[in-house]
Amino acid sequence: MTANNGRTVRDLRRENRAAVLRRLYFDGPMSRYSLAPATGLSSGSISNVVAELLAEELVEEAGSVDSDGGRPRTLLRIAPHSGHMIGVDVGETRVRVELFDLELAERAHADRPLPTRGAGHRDRYDSELIARHIRDGIAEVLAAAGLAPDRLLGVGIGVPGIVEHSEEGGAVVHCQPIGWEAVPLERMLRGGPGHLPQEVPYFIENGAKTLGQAEMWFGAGRGARNAVVVLFGSGVGACVVAEDVEHGRAVEWGHLTVRVRGRRCRCGALGCLEAYAGAEALLERWQEAGGQPPSDTDEETALTAMLAAAYPEDGGDPDPVAAAVLAETAEYLGAGLSDLINLFQPERILVGGWAGLQLGARFLDSVRRHALSYALPYPSGRVGIDLGALGPDAVTVGAAILPLADFFARGGRRPPAGPPPEPSPAWRTTLGTRLA
């Protein structure tokens, strides 16, 4: 049967289920009485949907609350163990895999270190090695939790670069700085040893976008309609969330030109922001200026040493070379943020990523000052610049949200068995709205 607007009864039922699940997820526990005005559904529709969700054990009772003169009303909530998702962060120093329940509580995690700074960044990102780390990490967390692979709602993966979604081969990744030219990552994951069942979907997106997803749903971006979330790691990237943007969009912010004929970036171009403000370039500039970063170690450890040299906690004299390079980097980052302010006029800019969080509050004041001085007065007077709230694992949380969003868009129904399912279009349009 088809409704007048072209939607079938099945479509309406799925939308009703999705509305109830989303409201319980973000605002629960709630009673049936409260769900009706919150979702806009009739009390009869609420009763039918809740009965289905209780029978399927997607929803469970969570106590009761007194009513005005009547019987206590039963509270309902999402059953946290009724579904599981995996989030993967293909980072600069490691591949991290985390298994979450429906409440995004971590059930298990696995880390696969990548080669240290001594290896070339392209060697570090050998696509076969990355795919093997992802497959092995997925197998490890499933075994640790005693969970069968076919019980997964899906696997979300945050990667560097631009992600192309094709019907034939799934997600294809383009990232020149690490030597990935049209890497068919989804096909590699599905075709390798120990791959997941075909009905388990993959959701592969830019890592800055998954970071933005996490901060907008659960972190410092909650409540903002216009925001930019910056990922500051070995390189730099950003995710833009705006009312006039179709959905959260990853932008290659690190490859804006900040100095004509400047330093050569790892993408091959001259003068990119990433050639001055990324952690890899920052450490190289410290060494070129006469500093002594520790050798044969990863970038996180080396950056910690640089910060300790520039800002000694024992009250000793700071290393003037390290301090000068960090001060210059703050200005480059501030100038880069001013471009984002002028272009998108966000309410908030949130800085995340392992390097951004390491540099932290002592560095952010300087970045903020430079950003506001370079930006136009009107948009700069209306933006807040702060650190992200979710810590270094926010990319994996955001990646796990992608299959969760798809699950909600399907009305809490798993994809059917068989060929790899086509994700619901709604999973890519939820970044700023928190599915509310």
Secondary structure as UniProt FT lines:
FT   TURN            4..5
FT   HELIX           9..27
FT   STRAND          30..31
FT   HELIX           32..39
FT   HELIX           43..55
FT   TURN            56..57
FT   STRAND          59..65
FT   STRAND          73..78
FT   HELIX           80..82
FT   STRAND          84..90
FT   STRAND          94..101
FT   TURN            102..103
FT   STRAND          106..113
FT   TURN            117..118
FT   HELIX           121..124
FT   HELIX           127..145
FT   HELIX           149..151
FT   STRAND          152..159
FT   STRAND          162..166
FT   TURN            167..169
FT   STRAND          170..175
FT   HELIX           176..178
FT   STRAND          180..183
FT   HELIX           185..191
FT   TURN            193..194
FT   TURN            198..199
FT   STRAND          202..206
FT   HELIX           207..218
FT   TURN            220..223
FT   STRAND          227..232
FT   STRAND          236..241
FT   TURN            243..244
FT   STRAND          249..251
FT   HELIX           253..255
FT   TURN            260..261
FT   TURN            266..267
FT   HELIX           274..277
FT   HELIX           279..288
FT   TURN            289..290
FT   HELIX           299..310
FT   TURN            313..314
FT   HELIX           320..344
FT   STRAND          348..352
FT   HELIX           354..374
FT   HELIX           377..380
FT   TURN            381..382
FT   STRAND          384..387
FT   TURN            392..393
FT   HELIX           394..409
FT   TURN            410..411
FT   HELIX           425..428
FT   TURN            431..435
//
